[in-house]
Amino acid sequence: MLKIAVVEDQQEVRDELCRFIQQYAAENSLQVEVLPVEDGAVIAEHYEPGYDIIFMDVEMPGLDGFGAAEKIRAVDADAVLVFVTNMAQYAIKGYEVDALDYVLKPVNYYQFCTKLSRAVQRVERRRGGQVVLQLAGGGMQVLSTGDIYYLETHDRLLWYHTTKGEFSVRASLASAEKQLAQYHFSRCNQCYLVNLQYVKAVENDFVHVNTDHLEISRRQRAAFLTAVASYRRCAVNLLARHVIFRALLRWTAAVAFCIPLKHRPHARLRALGMLLPLLGLTYVLDPAARAPASTSCNSLC
């Protein structure tokens, strides 16, 4: 369930945006709660975190969008802000309150859907991706996609093998595959849907997932191995970008530190004598320089 606020003083625009959100939700099988708000002062006063996305008009008579956004950001760093305005130059100021994007008036549905889709993806990444299971035996279970090892279908039930245990639901593997597509899950055969994050190895016709060995079918083999290779390549590229970025930061800082020495006698030797200890110190003090990036490929690819 996504909780979305539409803060807009013009009722016709406010109603239109609410209608666009409901239409998008129906087309994309999303559950949303949409709250229309007529002014920035109304939402900012006694604001409590809980909104996933806030569409905020810039020019309002009571409290303008930027003023309301600053008050919201003081207590809520996670709500995704999207400004609605008829002047593009306001977009730059939006970055001061970590706004994701802006929508230009008059708003058309296609443009709005593009912005809303980005906002929904931002929310899902921050949540790490969650699924709500209606258990076959009754009750409900909320799972993070990162906690799922793989899914298995047998005995007319769909089983989730996770870090929290095993859960069964009455659903098809095809529906779960569609729901989890953006989180790097891939089929190794008609009975298993694997979280590529937990693939330890592929040997002959089996894939090692956590502590289990799952069979790879001939029909799914090519597509599954391609998915595994693509995911691993993403992880390697991410690590390479991380290492290069950290190295550039260290060298830039070191060079900037040594520039004042360039007009002194034996400047190069002095610079080298100061540079090497400085680089060594930054290496010791910066754990990220010695360890792989912990950010999941799941969230960036």
N, C-alpha and C positions, 0 to 999 in steps of 0.2 A: 504494500500500500504506500503510495506516494502522497505526501501532504503538500499541496501547492497553493500559494497565495497569489492573488492578482490585485495589486495595489494601483488603482487608477481612478482619478476623480471624475472622468467622463463616463457616464453610465453606459452609453452605447458601445464605447470601446471596451469597457470592463466586461460587459455581457458577451461581446464578440470573442474576447480572449478566453473567457471561461468556456464558451462553446467550442472554440478550437481545441482546447485541452481535452474536453470530453470526447470530441471526435477522434483526436489522435489516440487517446486511451482505448477507445473501442476498436480502432483499426490495428492496434498493436497488443491487444489483450493485456492491458495494464489496469490495475486497480488504483484509482486516484480519488483523493478528497480535495475538492477545489473550494477555496474560501475567497469570495470577493471582498475587497476592502476599499473604502472610498477615499482614504487619505493616508499620507505617510505618518501623520501624527497618531492615527488610530492604531496602526500596527506597531509603531515604535514604543508607544506608552505601555508600560508593564509587559514588554515583550519577553517571552520565554522560549528557549530553543525547542525545536520540534518540527519546524518546517523543513522540507527537503529542498524545495525550489520556491523562489520569490520573484515574480515579474513585477518590476517597480517602475512606475511612471516617473519621469524626471521633474516635470513642472506641475506642482500641485499647490493649491492655495494655503493649506494649513502648514504642513512641513514638507519640503521638497524631497525628491527621491534620494539625493545624496545625504541630506541631513538624517533621513530615516535610516539609510544604509549604515551610516556611521554609528548610530545608536544600536542597531542590530548587531553590527560587527563587534561591538564592545562586549557582548555577552554570547555571541554565537559565531564561531569561525567556520562552521561547516555548511550552513545554508547556502545553496547556489543562487547567486544574484544575477538576474538578467534585466537590464534597463530597457524601458520602452520610451522612445523619444522621436521627435520629428527633426532633430538636428544631430548629425553624425559627430560633430566636434565634441559632444558630451561624452563620447565613448572613451576618450583618453582619460578623463577624470574618473571614470568608472573603475580604472585599475587601482586607484587609491584605496578602494574598499574591496579589492579582490573580486570584482565582477567578472563573470565568465564571458559575457557577450552583451550585445544590445540588439534591439529590434526597432527598425525604423517604421514610423507611421507614414502613410496609412499601411496597416498590417495586412498582408495577404497570407492565406493558409499555408502555401508551400514554404514561404520564407519562415513563417512561425514554426512549422514542423521541424525545419532544419535546426533552429535554435533550441527548441524543446528537446529534440533528440540528443543534442550535445549535453544539455543539462541533465537529462536522465542518465546518460552514460557516466557523467561526472559523479552523480549520486551513487550509482552502482559500483564504480571503482572505489569510492570512499567506504562503502559498506563492505567491499571485498566480494560482493555478489552473495546474495542469500536466496535460498529456496525454502518455501514453507510446505511441509509434507502433511497431508491428511492420511494418517496411518491406517493400515488395513484393519488393525485390531481396535481402532478407535483412538481418538486423541490427535494431537498435532505436534510436530517437531520442526523447529527452525534450524536450518543448517547453513553454514558458510560454504560456498563452493570450494574454498581452499581446504576444507575438512573432508572432502569426498575423495576416496581413493578410486573407486570405480562403481559402476552400476551393473547389475546383473538381472536378467529376466529368467524366471523359471517358476513352475507351478502356478502360472497365470498371475504372478505377482512381480512387481519391480522392486528389487532389493538394492538399497544404498549401503555400500560398505564404506564406513567413515572412521575418523579418529575417535568418534564418540560411540561407536558400536554399529550394529546393523539394524536397518529400519526397512519395513516393507510397506508398499502402497499399491493401490489398484490403479495402475496407469501403464501406458505403453512406453517402450524404450524410445520410440520415434518422437513422442512428445517431449520426453526429457532431453533428448539430443537437441531438439530445436531450442529448448529453454536454456541449455548450457553451452550453446554454440560459441558464444563470445568469450567463454572462459577456458578455451583450449582443452576440450574433451573430444575424443575420437574413438570410433568403433574399431576393435580388433577382430570382431566377428559379429554375427547376428545376435549374440546373447550378451555381449559386454560393451560398455561405454567407459573408456578409460580417461582419467585425469592425467594429462601428459606431464604434469608437475611431479608425479610420483613414479614415473617410469625409470627404473634403475638400469635395466639392460634388456636387449632383445637377443635371444639365442635360438637359432633355428626357427621353429614354428611357435615359439612361446615368448611372451613379454613378461618381465618381472615387475610387478606392481606392488609396492610395499613388501609384504612377505608372501604374496601369492604369485603363482605362475599361470597366466591366462593364454589360451590357445589363440593363435592368429590364423584366420581362415585364408584360403587361397584367394577368395573373392575380395576380401578386405585388405590383403597384405600390402599391395602397392600404395593405396591411399593412406593406410595407417603409418607405414614407414616414412612416407612423404611428410605427414603431419608431425611425426616425432622429430625428423631432421629439421623441419622448419622451426619448431619450437626450440630445439637446442641451438640452432643458428641465431635465433633471436637472443637467447640468453648470453651467448658468446659475444655478440655485437654489443649488447648492453654493458657487459663487463669491460670490453675494449674502450667504449666511449667513456666509461667511468674512470678508467686508468688514465686515459689521455687528458681528460678534463682536469683531474687532480694534478697531473704532472705540469700542465700549463699554468695552473694556479701557483704551484710552488716556484716554478722558474720565473714567472712574472714578478712575484713578490721578491724573489732573490735579486733579480736584475734591478728592480726599482730601488732596492736597499743599497745597491752598490754604485748606482749612477753618481751620487755626490763625490765618489772617490776618483772620478775619471781624470781630473785635472791635477791630482797629486803625483809626486814622484813614485815610480814603480806601481802605478795604479793597477795594472793587471795582476801583479803578484798579490797586492793588498786585497783586491777584489776576490781573487781565488782563495786566499786564506780565510776570508770571511764567508765566502759563498758555500764552501764545502761543509763547515760546521752548521751553517744555517739550514742547508738542505737536510743534513742528518737530523737536526732537531725537529724540523717539520715532519720528517718521516716517523720519528718516534712519537710525536704528539698527535698525529693524525691517524687514528685507527683505520679509517677508510682507505688510507694509502697502502695498508698492508693486507687488508681483507677484501674478498670479493664483494661487489655490490649486493646488498640484501634485497633490493627492490625486485619484486617478481616480474618475470617476463610477461606474466599474465596481465599485468596492469599497464604495460607500455606498448605491447605489440598490437 
